[in-house]
């Protein structure tokens, strides 16, 4: 009997040891605008810099389109993968359980120092979570059955390229509707100078061209809803030769994308931060809607943030309600999470307010509330 008891005790001990080394896999997708805060929060949940291991595409973790993290949480080893495709595309991936492509951690091996992975190895997985700049109602799956809710506030800006004159400093709902429905506007719309009208003065006039995101983007849905243009109304947008373009580099050629657009905020950011002064002999001004965090790159390359309906962008103006081009950041999940996924979900939501950085706002800091969903009126709390 004693020997049998020892065997049972040993088995229990082994089970406990196995349990402590159990591996949990978490996959996230969705908003490119929120990826910097999401990556910081994941790192925090897994113990922080120097404790958790990670790898990512691109030059920085904050702007990476894909990343993979490993670390200990809740007495288990967690592997957390991210692949940012856009808010409404992310909602669709989780709701329909379609595959997303993530970094393969056996190829892009995470390290505590973190590394930009040049590996091309990816694998297809199912996502349990999606960050979104908009609610389900403005997604491509408006009746999706998902759990979750708001975890922060994402401000957006209208950014203009470095070729914009001082007089071009404001975006209004009326100008937005004209620009994005027609596909171009004369610079004289802003300057009130006939010399800036390409029709009246072909030798000196210039066109302002609209750029933006594809219809899988929450940034796009937010912009179209906020300006009252219509979240599902078709737009006319331009695309750039991104092979020769890039932040601070010249744009050599342009083409219309019609209702299409860029698949990530990072790509749009680099286009708007490019030089439009000599595109096949023409000098253009580019305007686009973009997350405030990505907008910093445009500004650092000579571009600028425009006022929206006469109000300058600042975090304080978001908080007090005078600047309204923002959306609630949602964190959605599959309806039924298991215990390990639930523990991670809770920890992630609790850690987000401390990892928002300077370009996002905690909901608790807002002195206003948006009513009636995305694009709805903003009123004092």
C-alpha positions as CSV (number, residue, x, y, z in Angstrom):
1,X,0.0,0.0,0.0
2,X,2.9,2.3,0.8
3,X,4.5,1.6,-2.5
4,X,1.2,2.3,-4.3
5,X,0.8,5.6,-2.5
6,X,4.3,6.6,-3.5
7,X,3.4,5.9,-7.2
8,X,0.3,8.0,-7.0
9,X,2.1,10.8,-5.3
10,X,4.8,10.7,-8.0
11,X,2.2,10.7,-10.8
12,X,0.6,13.8,-9.2
13,X,3.9,15.5,-9.0
14,X,4.7,14.7,-12.6
15,X,1.3,16.1,-13.7
16,X,2.0,19.3,-11.7
17,X,5.3,19.6,-13.5
18,X,3.8,19.0,-16.9
19,X,1.1,21.6,-16.1
20,X,3.7,24.2,-15.3
21,X,5.3,23.7,-18.7
22,X,2.0,23.7,-20.7
23,X,2.1,25.8,-23.8
24,X,-0.7,28.2,-24.8
25,X,-1.0,29.7,-28.2
26,X,-2.7,33.1,-28.8
27,X,-3.2,34.7,-32.2
28,X,-4.2,38.4,-32.7
29,X,-5.1,40.4,-35.8
30,X,-6.9,43.6,-36.8
31,X,-6.0,47.2,-36.4
32,X,-2.7,48.5,-37.8
33,X,-3.3,51.8,-36.1
34,X,-3.2,50.2,-32.7
35,X,-0.3,47.8,-33.2
36,X,2.3,49.8,-31.4
37,X,0.2,49.9,-28.2
38,X,-0.8,46.2,-28.7
39,X,2.8,45.1,-28.9
40,X,3.8,47.1,-25.9
41,X,1.0,45.6,-23.9
42,X,1.7,42.0,-24.9
43,X,5.4,42.5,-23.9
44,X,4.2,43.9,-20.5
45,X,1.9,41.0,-19.8
46,X,4.8,38.5,-20.5
47,X,7.1,40.2,-18.1
48,X,8.5,43.2,-20.0
49,X,11.6,44.0,-21.9
50,X,14.5,41.7,-21.1
51,X,12.2,39.0,-19.8
52,X,9.9,38.1,-22.6
53,X,11.3,37.1,-26.0
54,X,10.1,38.4,-29.3
55,X,10.8,38.8,-33.0
56,X,9.2,41.0,-35.6
57,X,9.1,42.1,-39.2
58,X,10.4,45.5,-40.2
59,X,12.8,47.7,-38.4
60,X,10.8,48.4,-35.2
61,X,8.5,46.4,-33.0
62,X,6.0,49.3,-32.8
63,X,5.5,49.4,-36.5
64,X,5.8,45.7,-37.3
65,X,3.1,44.1,-39.4
66,X,3.9,40.7,-37.8
67,X,5.4,39.8,-34.5
68,X,5.8,36.7,-32.2
69,X,6.3,36.7,-28.5
70,X,7.1,34.0,-26.0
71,X,7.1,34.1,-22.2
72,X,5.7,32.8,-19.0
73,X,2.2,33.9,-17.9
74,X,-0.2,32.3,-15.5
75,X,2.4,29.6,-14.7
76,X,2.4,28.5,-18.4
77,X,4.4,29.2,-21.5
78,X,2.5,31.5,-23.9
79,X,3.3,31.9,-27.6
80,X,1.5,35.1,-28.8
81,X,1.5,35.9,-32.5
82,X,0.3,39.1,-34.2
83,X,-0.5,39.8,-37.9
84,X,-2.2,43.2,-38.5
85,X,-4.5,43.3,-41.5
86,X,-6.9,46.1,-40.7
87,X,-9.8,46.4,-38.3
88,X,-12.7,45.1,-40.3
89,X,-10.6,42.5,-42.0
90,X,-9.5,41.3,-38.5
91,X,-13.1,41.1,-37.4
92,X,-13.9,38.9,-40.4
93,X,-10.9,36.7,-39.7
94,X,-12.1,36.0,-36.1
95,X,-15.8,35.8,-36.9
96,X,-15.4,33.5,-39.8
97,X,-12.3,31.7,-38.5
98,X,-10.3,32.2,-41.7
99,X,-6.6,31.8,-41.7
100,X,-4.1,34.6,-40.9
101,X,-0.4,34.4,-41.8
102,X,1.9,34.8,-38.8
103,X,5.6,34.5,-38.2
104,X,6.7,31.0,-37.6
105,X,8.6,31.0,-34.3
106,X,10.7,28.1,-35.3
107,X,12.2,30.3,-38.1
108,X,11.9,33.8,-36.7
109,X,13.1,32.7,-33.3
110,X,12.2,35.1,-30.5
111,X,15.0,36.5,-28.3
112,X,14.9,38.6,-25.1
113,X,16.7,41.4,-27.0
114,X,14.1,41.3,-29.7
115,X,15.1,41.1,-33.3
116,X,13.9,42.3,-36.7
117,X,13.3,39.1,-38.6
118,X,14.4,38.9,-42.2
119,X,13.0,35.3,-42.3
120,X,10.2,34.8,-44.8
121,X,8.8,31.8,-43.0
122,X,5.2,32.2,-42.0
123,X,2.4,29.8,-41.2
124,X,-1.4,29.9,-41.3
125,X,-3.3,30.0,-38.0
126,X,-6.7,30.9,-36.6
127,X,-7.0,34.1,-34.7
128,X,-8.9,34.3,-31.4
129,X,-8.6,38.1,-31.0
130,X,-8.9,41.2,-33.1
131,X,-8.3,44.8,-32.3
132,X,-10.6,47.1,-34.2
133,X,-10.9,50.9,-34.6
134,X,-14.6,50.5,-35.2
135,X,-17.5,48.5,-33.8
136,X,-18.8,45.4,-35.5
137,X,-21.6,47.4,-37.1
138,X,-19.2,49.2,-39.4
139,X,-17.2,46.1,-40.4
140,X,-17.6,43.8,-43.3
141,X,-19.4,41.4,-40.9
142,X,-21.9,43.7,-39.2
143,X,-23.8,40.7,-37.6
144,X,-20.7,38.9,-36.4
145,X,-21.1,37.2,-33.0
146,X,-18.0,38.3,-31.0
147,X,-17.3,39.0,-27.4
148,X,-15.4,42.0,-26.1
149,X,-15.6,45.8,-26.1
150,X,-13.7,49.1,-26.0
151,X,-10.3,49.3,-24.4
152,X,-9.0,52.7,-25.4
153,X,-9.4,55.7,-27.8
154,X,-7.5,56.0,-31.1
155,X,-7.1,59.5,-32.5
156,X,-6.7,60.1,-36.2
157,X,-5.5,63.0,-38.3
158,X,-5.7,64.3,-41.8
159,X,-2.0,64.6,-43.0
160,X,-0.7,66.5,-45.9
161,X,2.6,66.0,-47.8
162,X,5.5,68.3,-47.5
163,X,4.4,70.0,-50.8
164,X,1.4,71.6,-49.0
165,X,1.5,75.4,-48.7
166,X,0.8,77.1,-45.4
167,X,-2.7,78.0,-46.4
168,X,-3.6,74.3,-46.7
169,X,-4.1,73.7,-43.0
170,X,-7.7,72.5,-42.5
171,X,-10.0,69.6,-43.5
172,X,-13.8,70.0,-43.3
173,X,-16.6,67.5,-43.8
174,X,-17.6,69.4,-47.0
175,X,-14.1,69.4,-48.5
176,X,-13.6,65.8,-47.6
177,X,-16.8,64.8,-49.4
178,X,-15.8,66.7,-52.5
179,X,-12.2,65.5,-52.5
180,X,-12.9,61.8,-51.9
181,X,-15.9,61.6,-54.3
182,X,-14.2,63.4,-57.2
183,X,-10.6,62.1,-56.7
184,X,-8.9,65.5,-56.9
185,X,-9.5,69.2,-55.9
186,X,-7.7,72.4,-57.0
187,X,-5.3,73.8,-54.4
188,X,-7.2,77.1,-54.8
189,X,-10.0,75.5,-52.7
190,X,-7.8,76.1,-49.7
191,X,-5.7,79.1,-50.8
192,X,-8.4,81.1,-52.6
193,X,-5.7,82.1,-55.1
194,X,-6.6,81.8,-58.8
195,X,-3.0,81.0,-59.6
196,X,-3.4,77.7,-57.7
197,X,-6.3,76.6,-59.9
198,X,-5.0,74.2,-62.6
199,X,-7.9,74.9,-64.8
200,X,-7.7,78.7,-64.6
201,X,-3.9,78.8,-64.5
202,X,-2.4,75.6,-66.0
203,X,1.1,76.9,-65.7
204,X,1.0,77.5,-61.9
205,X,-2.0,75.6,-60.6
206,X,-1.8,72.4,-58.7
207,X,-4.1,69.5,-57.7
208,X,-4.6,68.0,-54.3
209,X,-4.9,64.2,-54.4
210,X,-6.7,62.0,-51.9
211,X,-5.0,58.9,-50.5
212,X,-6.4,56.3,-48.0
213,X,-6.9,52.8,-46.9
214,X,-8.7,49.8,-48.3
215,X,-12.2,48.7,-47.3
216,X,-10.7,46.3,-44.7
217,X,-9.5,49.3,-42.6
218,X,-11.1,50.6,-39.5
219,X,-9.2,53.9,-40.1
220,X,-11.1,54.3,-43.4
221,X,-14.5,53.4,-41.8
222,X,-13.8,55.9,-39.0
223,X,-12.9,58.7,-41.4
224,X,-15.9,58.1,-43.6
225,X,-18.3,57.8,-40.6
226,X,-16.8,60.9,-38.7
227,X,-17.1,63.1,-41.8
228,X,-20.7,61.9,-42.4
229,X,-19.6,60.8,-45.9
230,X,-20.9,57.3,-45.2
231,X,-18.9,54.4,-43.9
232,X,-19.8,52.2,-46.9
233,X,-19.8,54.9,-49.6
234,X,-17.3,54.4,-52.4
235,X,-14.4,56.8,-52.6
236,X,-11.8,57.8,-55.3
237,X,-8.3,57.4,-54.0
238,X,-4.8,57.4,-55.5
239,X,-1.9,55.0,-55.1
240,X,1.8,55.5,-55.5
241,X,4.7,53.7,-57.0
242,X,5.9,52.3,-53.6
243,X,8.9,50.7,-55.1
244,X,10.6,54.1,-55.7
245,X,8.7,55.9,-52.9
246,X,9.2,55.8,-49.2
247,X,9.4,58.2,-46.3
248,X,11.3,61.2,-47.6
249,X,11.8,59.8,-51.1
250,X,10.4,61.1,-54.4
251,X,7.2,59.7,-55.9
252,X,7.9,59.0,-59.6
253,X,4.5,57.8,-60.7
254,X,0.9,57.7,-59.5
255,X,-2.2,55.8,-60.4
256,X,-5.8,55.9,-59.4
257,X,-7.1,53.0,-57.2
258,X,-10.7,54.0,-57.4
259,X,-12.4,52.6,-54.3
260,X,-9.2,50.7,-53.4
261,X,-6.5,51.8,-51.0
262,X,-3.5,50.8,-48.9
263,X,-3.7,47.7,-46.8
264,X,-1.8,49.1,-43.8
265,X,-1.2,52.4,-42.0
266,X,2.5,51.9,-42.4
267,X,2.3,51.9,-46.2
268,X,0.1,54.9,-46.3
269,X,2.3,56.7,-43.8
270,X,5.3,56.3,-46.0
271,X,3.5,57.4,-49.1
272,X,2.3,60.6,-47.4
273,X,5.8,61.2,-46.1
274,X,7.2,61.1,-49.7
275,X,8.1,63.9,-52.0
276,X,5.4,64.8,-54.5
277,X,7.1,67.8,-56.0
278,X,8.0,66.2,-59.3
279,X,5.7,63.4,-60.4
280,X,6.2,63.1,-64.1
281,X,6.9,66.8,-64.2
282,X,3.9,67.7,-62.0
283,X,3.9,69.1,-58.5
284,X,1.0,67.7,-56.4
285,X,-0.1,67.8,-52.8
286,X,-1.2,64.5,-51.1
287,X,-3.7,64.3,-48.3
288,X,-4.7,61.2,-46.4
289,X,-6.4,60.0,-43.2
290,X,-4.1,58.1,-40.8
291,X,-3.6,57.1,-37.2
292,X,-1.9,59.9,-35.1
293,X,0.9,57.5,-34.3
294,X,1.7,56.9,-38.0
295,X,1.2,60.5,-38.7
296,X,4.3,61.4,-36.7
297,X,6.4,59.9,-39.6
298,X,4.7,62.2,-42.1
299,X,5.3,65.3,-39.9
300,X,9.0,64.3,-39.3
301,X,9.4,64.3,-43.1
302,X,8.1,67.8,-43.6
303,X,4.4,67.1,-43.8
304,X,1.8,68.3,-41.4
305,X,-1.4,67.4,-39.5
306,X,-4.4,69.4,-40.7
307,X,-7.0,70.9,-38.4
308,X,-10.3,69.1,-38.6
309,X,-13.3,71.4,-38.9
310,X,-11.1,74.2,-37.6
311,X,-9.7,72.4,-34.5
312,X,-6.1,71.4,-34.1
313,X,-5.2,67.8,-33.2
314,X,-3.9,67.4,-29.7
315,X,-4.5,64.7,-27.0
316,X,-6.0,67.5,-24.8
317,X,-8.5,68.4,-27.5
318,X,-9.5,64.8,-27.9
319,X,-10.0,64.6,-24.1
320,X,-12.1,67.8,-23.9
321,X,-14.2,66.9,-27.0
322,X,-13.3,69.8,-29.3
323,X,-11.4,67.5,-31.7
324,X,-13.7,64.6,-32.7
325,X,-11.7,62.6,-35.3
326,X,-11.2,59.6,-33.1
327,X,-12.7,56.2,-32.4
328,X,-13.0,53.7,-29.6
329,X,-10.5,50.9,-29.9
330,X,-12.3,47.6,-29.5
331,X,-10.8,44.3,-28.5
332,X,-13.0,41.5,-29.8
333,X,-12.6,37.7,-29.4
334,X,-14.3,34.5,-30.3
335,X,-17.5,34.0,-28.2
336,X,-16.2,31.1,-26.1
337,X,-12.6,31.5,-24.7
338,X,-11.1,28.7,-22.7
339,X,-9.6,29.3,-19.2
340,X,-6.0,30.1,-20.5
341,X,-7.4,32.5,-23.2
342,X,-9.7,34.2,-20.7
343,X,-6.7,34.8,-18.3
344,X,-4.7,36.4,-21.1
345,X,-7.7,38.5,-22.2
346,X,-8.2,39.8,-18.7
347,X,-4.5,40.6,-18.3
348,X,-4.3,42.3,-21.7
349,X,-7.3,44.6,-21.0
350,X,-6.0,45.5,-17.6
351,X,-2.5,46.4,-18.9
352,X,-3.6,48.4,-22.0
353,X,-4.2,51.7,-20.1
354,X,-0.6,51.7,-18.9
355,X,0.9,51.0,-22.4
356,X,-1.0,53.5,-24.6
357,X,1.9,55.9,-25.0
358,X,1.5,59.5,-26.2
359,X,-0.7,58.8,-29.3
360,X,-3.6,57.1,-27.6
361,X,-6.1,57.9,-24.8
362,X,-7.4,55.9,-21.9
363,X,-11.2,55.8,-21.9
364,X,-11.1,56.9,-18.2
365,X,-9.3,60.1,-19.3
366,X,-12.1,61.3,-21.6
367,X,-14.3,64.1,-20.5
368,X,-16.8,63.2,-23.3
369,X,-18.6,60.3,-24.7
370,X,-19.4,59.3,-28.3
371,X,-23.0,58.5,-28.7
372,X,-24.8,56.2,-31.2
373,X,-21.7,54.4,-32.4
374,X,-18.8,55.3,-34.7
375,X,-19.2,58.8,-36.2
376,X,-21.9,59.7,-33.7
377,X,-22.1,63.0,-31.8
378,X,-19.6,63.7,-29.0
379,X,-21.1,65.1,-25.8
380,X,-19.8,65.9,-22.3
381,X,-19.9,63.0,-19.7
